[in-house]
Amino acid sequence: MSVIVRPPFLAITELLKPITWFPPMWAFSCGVIASGVALGENWLLIAIGVFLAGPMVCATSQAVNDWFDRHVDAINEPGRPIPSGRIPGRWGLYIAIIWTILSLAVASLLGPWGFAAAAVGLLLAWAYSMPPVRLKQNGWWGNLACGVSYEGLAWITGAAVMAGGAMPEARSVVLAVLYSLGAHGIMTLNDFKSIRGDQQMGVRSLPVQLGADAAARLACWAMTIPQVCVVGLLMWWGAPIHALAVAVLVVLQLLLMRRFLVAPIERALFYSGVGIPLYVSGMMISAFALRGLEVGP
């Protein structure tokens, strides 16, 4: 009789990468704030939505990615749960499937819009990593899919759920789209740590396609231009104080970018740890700007 070897709890937790849950949870919260709807009476919907965005949908995407990236990770990061053997056999795939099903079950509590948004996010998660689609095989498409899923879709879902399933206000959608485009640069930063393995396995990340220096410049432009647009829009919509606050954050990022561009491979992790918090802080400031404005036509 064969013995079924189950992975330890800590290995499963590491596979689901709780540290990565923050961006979509934050973006969902931005959508909630931007909706202008009272928060206290909707606390249960908010809690379910934040749980869905992070520990469910985002965690699913991490499990899916690690399963289909196990050969690349064996080169870049052999200590990860799957290549190290701490999650044995096909358990990585089983966990990804189980978390997909559980995510859809939780999403059903948020009504048709919440369920549809979760389904799109999960579809993007599988398409990003799984052959033959494997969007991550090309950094242009893969990074866009991640930006849309982690930032824009989560933001719009939060706003729509708070609006009772209706389409969010147009200005909220515009901000969600802009911050999604900026997240393309964030995902490019994430690719610097795996250049060697990507080259060996034929993954055409932007640092592989363009070279480290050009990819770093592109990441900086991708993050900066949408934020500059946000500053202009907030001024136009009548929120000058919020616009000034976002502008200050952009200037701080530009100062950090100068240091990053000098040695992008060595300093990508540094910029991710310092510059990205400034970026997402601007998201929340923009959400509060909308909350303080009267809903336009």
N, C-alpha and C positions, 0 to 999 in steps of 0.2 A: 504494500500500500504506500503510495507516494504521500509525502507530508507537504501540506500547503504552507509555504513560508510567507507570512504577512509582514509588510514593512512596519517598522516601529513608528510610533506617533510622532516623534520629533523629526524623523525623516520626511514624513508626509507634510508636516508643518513647514519644513524647509522647502519642500517642493512647491508649495502653494505661495511662498514668498510674501509674508505679511507686509514687509517693507514696501512692496510695490502697490499695495492697495490704496495708499494715500491719494494719488492723483485723481482717480475716478471718483473716490468718495468726496474729495474736495470739490471737484467739478460739479457733482450732483448737488452739493450744498450751495454752490454758487447759483445754480439754476433755481434752487428753492428760495434763496435770498432775493434773486432778481425778479421772481414772480410777484412780489409785493403782497402775497397772501399771508394772513396771520399764521404765525408758527405754532403757538401754543395748542390750538385746537386740532392741529394736524400732526402732532408729535409722532403718532404711531406710523403714519405714512412715511414721514421723514426717516424714522428709524429703519423701517423695512427697506426703503430706497437706498440708504447709505450702506446697509448690510448687503443688499443685492449688488451694488456697484463695486464694493471692495472684496469682502470674504467669499463672494460667490462668483460673479462674472470675471473679475480681474484674476482671482485665484484660478479659475478654470483656464484662462488664457495662459497663465504661467505653467500649469501642468501640461497643457497641450504643447506649448512651445518646448518645454524640456524633454518631452517624449520624442518629438520629431527632430530635436536638435541634439540628441544624445551622442551622436557620432562627432559632431563639432565640439560639444562640451568635453568629450574625452580628450580633446587636444587643448582647448582653451582653459577649461576649468574641470579637471578630472575629479576634484573633490565633491562635485555636486551629487545629490542623492542617487540619480540614475546611473551615471557612469561609474560612480564609486561602488555600486552594488548594494547600497543601503536600501534602495527600493528595487527589489529583484524582479527578474522575469519581465512580464508585461504589466506589472502593477501600475507603472506610470500611465499607461494607456487606460487601464481600468479606472483609475482615479479621475482622469480627465473626463471620461464618459459619465461617471457617477456625478461629478460636480456640475456637468452640463445639465443633466436631468434635474438635479436639486435646484439649480439656478432658475430653470424654467418654472419649477413649482413655486419658488418664492416670488418670481415675477408675476405669476397669476394673481397674487394678492394686490397688485397695483393697477389692476384694470387693463383694458385693451392696449392703451398706449404704453404702459410700463412693460407689459408682456412683449409687445412688438419690438420695443427698443432693446430689451434684453435679448430677444431672439436675433436681432441684427448684430448686436455686440458679440454674441456667441458665434454667429456665422463668420464674422470677421476674424475672431480669434482662431477658429479652425482654418479658415482660408489663409491666414497669415503664415501658418506653420506647416500645414498638411499638404503633401504632394497630391495631385499634380499642380494645384493652384499655387501654393507656397509663395504668397506675396512677398515674404521676406527675402526671397531669392534675388529680388531687385529692390534696392534701398529706396528708390523713388516711390514705388507703390506700397511697400511694406510700412515705411515710416508714415505715409499718409493714412493708411488703415489704422495704425496705432493712434495717431493723433485724433482722428475722427472718433474712435471708440473710447479712448481714455478721457478726452476733454469735451469735444462737441456733443457727442451723443449723450454722455452722462449729464452735461449741463442742460440740454434740451429736455431730457427725461425728467430731471428734477423740476423744471419749470412747468412741464406739461402735467405731471402728476399733481402738483399743487393747484393747477388750474382745472382740476377735475377731468383730465384727459383731453382737454382742448389744446389746439395749437398754441404754443407760447407767443407772447407779444413779439413783433418783428424785430425790435431792437435787441431783445434777448437772443434771438436766433443769430443775428448779425455778430454779436460778441462771441457767441459760441463757435461760430464758423472761423472767426479771426483767431481765436485762441487755439482752435484745432490746427490751423495752418502753422501757427508758431510752434506747436508741439512737434511738427516735422523736424525742426532743428533739435529739439530735446532728444528725439529718438536717434538722430544722427550722432549726438554725443555718446549715447549708449553703445554705439557700434565700435567705438575706438578700442574698447577693451578686448575685442575678439577679432582683430584684423588678421592675425596669423592663422587662426583656425578657419576663418571665412575664406581666405585665399586658398588654403589647401582643399577645402570642401566645395569650392566654386560658388560660394554665397557672394553675390555682387552687392554688398553694402556700399554706401556712398564713400566711405574711406578707402574701400578696395577699388571702386570704379574711378574715383577722382584723385585719389592720393590724399594723404592726411591733411596737408595744408589747405588744399582747395575745399575739401569736405568741411574743415573747420570754419572757413570763411562763409561757406554756404549755410552752415548751421547758425552762425551768428546773424546773417542777413535774414534767414527764415524766422528767427525769433524776434528780431528787432522790428521789421517792417509792419507786421500785424499789430504790435503794441503801439507803434507810432500812429497807425490808423485808429486805434482805440482812443488814444489821447485826443485826436482831432474830432472824433465822433462825440466824445463826452463833452468837449467844448461846444460843439454844435447843438447838442441836446440840452444844454443849459446846466451842466454840472462841472463848473470850472475848478472847484476845489479838488474833486475826485480826479479830474484830468491832470492837475498839477501833481498830485500824489503819484499817479501812474507814471508821469513823465520823470519824476525824481527816481523812481525805481528803474526806469529804462536807462537813465544816465549812469546809475550805479552798475547796471549790467554791462554797459559799454566799457566802463573802466576795467571791469573784471575780464571782459573779452580781450582787451589788449594784452593782458598777461597770458591768457589762454592761447592766443594765436602765436605767441612766440615759440611754444613747444606743445602743440596740440595733443600728441599721443601721451606725453607725460602728464599733462595738466587737464585732460578731459574729465577725469574723476573729480579733480578740485573744482572745476567750473560747474559740474553737475551738482556738487554738494552746496555750492554757495550761490551760483547764479539762478538756478531753477527755483529755489524758494522765493527769490525776488519776483520772478515771472508769475508764479502762482499767487503771490500776494496781490499783484496787479489784477488778477482775475477777480478776487474777492472784493477789492475796492470798486471795480467796475460793476459788480453785481449790486453792491450797496448804492452805487450811483443810480442804477435803474430803480431800485426800491424807493429812492427818495424823489423820483420824478413822477409826474402824473402820467398815466397811460395815454399815449397819443392815439390818433385815429388809425 
